[in-house]
């Protein structure tokens, strides 16, 4: 199982490296903002927020919408890359420690962010640390949720211990603080869960910066109305669909979306990006395409379309269409002003609509 932030901290205080820790020492107290611990996941003492870091694209977009003109948050992940599987430079911890807040997801699927958060909580009380997943544990899905062709990788069923060791959402009991590594972290693709994350961020910022707490809460409420638009668009699209299965030829970042709106995503890869499809997995996918008269095969915009093209070439499907896991952005999307809302409404809603036959 993966480590929570607390267990990481116990195992190796510092975690960022001796050199980085030395640099951080010179920045102690440099961060002007902070927050009290509690349900919102913040930590530190109230002193206001002028700048901060948000772990990756969706958290960065949401946090900047929440703070408005009161502060500026930086996304450390380069354009064209996703926060999942990304590795930071050696100076990131120093940079974050010199700011006022760090917004992240406390899950081992983003170990680098856990490492930064552990160091901040241990040594830099002046920086607010806000876990966007706080309070969502009973709604987090397991990596292997809905997958049968990759059961051998998890090996839970072989010993019959899966149900005994894990709760009914497929993830183990938490350690002192945090979320276990068997969960699928892609909660941001579900606009309903996204609203909860936005509220958590706003509450954490409000604890760190009480003078602007009402401002953050009002901005969060306004932004959540935009997330309602995404929810309504997906719901109406699925309601109009001819079929309840879509094929995604890539790793499935969308099981929260399919769970929310009641359709199936068939993927030869599964939910973990470490999985590699076998020949039988690809053959099964081709069969699903043909049996369900699927015309459009989806692929992840941040992955190669080769697998989707292979499925199309060997099935009755006629086209590949890109979707976005909304975990990163591209230069083209940035130039067009696409935030999370635009990626979901302009890319994902029509793509899933075509894949499900809702045109």
Buried (B, 14 or more C-beta within 10 A) or exposed (E): EBBBBBBBBEEEEBBBBEEBBEBBEEBBEBBBBBBBBEEBBBBBEBBBBBBBBBBBBBBBBBBBBBBBEBBEBBBBBEEEBBBBEBEBEEEBBBBBBBBBBBBBBBBBBBBBBBBBBBBBBEBBBBBBBBBBBBBBBEBBBBBBBBBEBBEEBBEBEEEEEBEEEBBEEBBBEBBEBBBBBBBBBBBBBBBBBBBBBBBBBBBBBBBBBBEBBEBBBEBBBEBBEBBEBBBEBBBBBBEEBEBBBBBBBBBBBBBBBBBBBEBBBBBBBBBBBEBEBEEEBBBBBBEBBEEBEBBBBBBBBBBEBEBBBBBBEBBEBEEBBBBBBBBBBBEEBEEEEBBBBBBBBBBBBBBBBBBBBBE
